[in-house]
Amino acid sequence: MRRHFLNGEAIRIAMWSGPRNISTAMMRSFENRPDTSVIDEPFYACYLALTGADHPMREEVLVSQPTSSRPVVEALLGPVPAGRPVFYQKHMTHHMVDGVDRDWMAHVRNAFLIRSPQDVLVSYAKLRGTPTPEEIGIPQQRAMFERVADRLGHPPPVIDGGDVLTDPRRILALLCHALGIAFRAEMLSWPAGPRLTDGVWAPAWYASVEASTGFAAPPEGRDGLPDDLRRVADAVRADHERLAAFRLGQA
């Protein structure tokens, strides 16, 4: 029988990331748990509708999801897909523009996935050119972190994608403990291929993760950034360092 979890009975995890992190691999990791359902960037269509941003597969995204936040929030806080006790929600911080409801965040367990701005920018530029700081979501991520920390009275969990790739078992175990769920070894690997739970935009973005069966080794050190990307990295450095100071598993 399908269970209907209300008022916090289900453990709802909102993982907040910017683009070009390991956010989809993290979603794969949680989806491979038999106790967990996932949802992929449910505010994407809201973001596109409100901003007019020109993204790959824009029209397909707009017809695949609600373009106002109310039905999205109802889905995030309503019955958990497949009636499972854990609901992992993959979110992009840059999607939370003015006009998108944020009050619902008080009813979920928020966590923050960060990555070196240099690595984000190198990856992003290959697909989309030079972004603004807001397009990679790091200023918004810091603001959301501060809001959640103020409400809780302590910092919410922060993990670094590079740390996950270096030692996935340890970092995921720390994350699960911080979120109040048991670590499961199934999180360390998954079958290759697409998922029905992937957003309709997957063909434009998910080729690497569809080929993966687990967390890859971290990339080797990168050379310096060109001037246009360096300026963006400099603009977001303080925001990134604020979150990095709280990351789980640091020495």
C-alpha positions in Angstrom: 0.0 0.0 0.0 1.2 3.5 -0.8 2.2 5.3 2.3 1.3 9.0 2.7 3.8 10.8 4.9 2.8 14.1 6.4 4.2 16.6 8.9 7.8 15.3 8.8 7.1 11.6 9.0 9.2 11.2 5.9 12.8 12.4 5.9 12.9 15.0 3.1 16.4 16.0 2.1 16.9 19.1 0.0 20.4 19.1 -1.4 21.4 22.6 -2.7 24.1 22.8 -5.3 25.1 25.0 -8.2 25.6 23.7 -11.8 28.6 21.6 -12.9 29.1 19.9 -9.5 28.5 16.2 -8.9 24.8 16.9 -8.1 23.4 14.3 -10.5 25.9 11.6 -9.3 24.7 12.4 -5.7 21.2 11.9 -6.9 22.1 8.5 -8.4 23.8 7.6 -5.1 20.7 8.3 -3.1 18.4 6.7 -5.7 20.3 3.5 -5.4 19.1 3.2 -1.7 16.0 1.0 -1.6 14.4 3.3 1.0 14.7 6.5 -1.1 12.8 8.3 -3.8 14.4 11.2 -5.7 13.3 14.3 -7.7 15.4 16.1 -10.1 15.5 20.0 -10.1 11.8 20.5 -9.7 12.0 24.4 -9.8 13.8 24.4 -13.2 10.7 25.3 -15.2 9.8 28.0 -12.7 13.2 29.5 -13.1 13.0 29.5 -16.9 9.5 31.0 -16.9 10.4 33.8 -14.5 13.7 34.8 -16.0 13.4 34.0 -19.7 16.8 32.4 -19.5 17.8 30.7 -22.8 18.9 27.2 -21.7 19.3 24.0 -23.8 16.0 22.3 -24.3 14.2 25.3 -22.8 10.8 24.5 -24.3 10.9 20.8 -23.3 11.7 21.8 -19.7 8.8 24.3 -19.6 6.2 21.8 -20.6 7.6 19.0 -18.4 7.2 20.8 -15.0 4.9 23.4 -13.3 6.0 26.9 -14.1 4.8 28.3 -10.7 6.2 27.2 -7.4 3.0 26.3 -5.5 2.4 22.9 -7.2 6.1 22.2 -6.9 6.1 22.8 -3.2 3.0 20.7 -2.8 4.8 17.8 -4.4 7.9 18.3 -2.3 5.9 18.2 0.9 3.2 15.8 -0.1 3.1 12.1 -0.7 6.5 10.6 -1.3 6.9 8.9 -4.6 6.6 5.1 -4.2 5.8 5.6 -0.5 9.4 5.4 0.6 10.6 6.9 3.9 13.4 9.0 2.5 12.8 11.7 -0.2 15.9 13.1 -1.8 15.4 16.4 -3.6 18.1 17.7 -6.0 17.9 21.5 -6.2 19.9 24.2 -8.0 20.4 27.4 -5.9 20.2 29.6 -9.0 16.7 28.4 -9.6 15.5 30.2 -6.4 14.8 33.6 -7.9 12.3 36.2 -6.7 8.9 34.7 -7.1 9.9 31.2 -6.1 8.6 30.2 -2.6 11.2 29.4 0.0 9.2 29.0 3.1 8.8 25.3 2.5 12.5 24.9 3.3 11.7 24.9 7.0 10.0 21.6 6.6 12.9 19.6 5.1 16.5 18.8 6.0 18.7 21.1 4.0 22.2 20.2 3.0 24.7 22.0 0.7 26.9 20.6 -2.0 29.9 22.8 -2.9 32.7 22.6 -5.4 35.8 24.7 -6.1 34.8 27.7 -8.2 37.7 27.1 -10.5 36.5 23.5 -11.3 32.9 24.7 -11.7 33.9 27.5 -14.1 36.1 25.3 -16.2 33.3 22.7 -16.6 30.6 25.4 -17.1 32.5 27.3 -19.8 32.9 24.2 -22.0 29.1 24.1 -22.4 27.8 27.6 -21.8 30.6 30.2 -22.0 31.5 32.6 -19.3 28.8 32.8 -16.6 27.9 35.5 -14.1 28.4 34.7 -10.4 24.6 34.3 -10.2 24.5 31.7 -13.0 26.7 29.4 -11.0 24.6 29.9 -7.9 27.4 30.4 -5.4 26.2 33.8 -4.0 22.6 32.4 -3.7 24.0 29.2 -2.0 25.7 31.3 0.7 22.5 33.3 1.3 20.5 30.1 1.6 23.0 28.5 3.9 22.9 31.6 6.2 19.1 31.6 6.3 19.0 27.9 7.2 21.7 28.3 9.8 20.0 31.2 11.4 16.7 29.3 11.7 18.4 26.1 13.1 20.9 27.9 15.4 23.7 25.8 13.9 25.2 25.3 10.4 23.4 22.7 8.2 25.5 19.9 6.6 28.0 21.0 3.9 29.9 18.6 1.7 32.5 19.3 -1.0 32.2 17.4 -4.3 35.9 16.9 -4.4 35.9 15.3 -0.9 33.1 13.0 -2.1 35.1 11.9 -5.1 38.3 11.4 -3.0 36.6 9.3 -0.2 33.0 8.7 -1.0 32.3 6.1 1.8 33.6 8.4 4.5 32.0 11.6 3.3 28.6 10.0 2.6 28.7 8.3 6.0 29.3 11.7 7.6 26.5 13.2 5.5 24.0 10.5 6.4 24.8 10.9 10.1 24.3 14.6 9.9 20.9 14.1 8.1 19.8 11.5 10.6 19.7 8.5 8.3 21.8 5.3 8.2 24.6 5.1 5.6 24.0 2.3 3.1 26.8 0.8 1.0 24.4 0.8 -2.0 25.1 4.5 -2.2 28.7 3.9 -3.5 27.7 2.4 -6.9 24.7 2.3 -9.3 23.8 0.8 -12.7 24.8 2.8 -15.8 22.2 4.4 -18.0 19.4 7.0 -17.8 16.6 7.0 -15.2 12.9 7.7 -15.5 13.5 10.2 -12.7 16.0 12.3 -14.7 14.8 15.6 -15.9 13.7 16.0 -19.5 16.9 18.0 -20.0 19.1 15.0 -19.3 20.2 14.6 -23.0 21.8 18.0 -22.9 23.7 17.6 -19.6 23.9 14.0 -18.3 26.1 12.1 -20.7 28.9 11.5 -18.2 26.7 10.5 -15.3 24.7 8.1 -17.6 28.0 6.3 -18.4 29.0 6.2 -14.7 28.6 3.3 -12.2 30.0 5.2 -9.2 31.9 8.2 -8.1 34.9 8.9 -10.4 38.3 9.9 -9.2 38.7 13.7 -8.7 40.2 15.6 -11.6 43.8 16.4 -11.5 44.9 20.0 -10.6 43.9 22.5 -13.3 45.9 25.3 -14.8 45.1 28.9 -14.2 41.8 30.3 -15.4 41.6 32.8 -18.3 40.9 36.4 -17.2 37.2 36.3 -17.8 36.7 33.2 -15.7 39.2 34.4 -13.1 37.1 37.5 -12.5 34.1 35.4 -11.8 36.1 33.1 -9.5 37.3 36.1 -7.6 33.8 37.5 -7.2 32.5 34.3 -5.6 35.6 33.3 -3.6 34.4 34.7 -0.2 31.0 33.1 -0.6 32.6 29.7 -1.4 35.1 29.9 1.5 32.3 30.8 3.9 30.5 27.5 3.1 33.8 25.5 2.8 34.7 26.4 6.4 31.8 24.1 7.5 32.3 21.2 5.2 32.1 17.7 6.7 35.2 15.6 6.9 37.8 18.4 6.8 41.0 17.9 8.6 
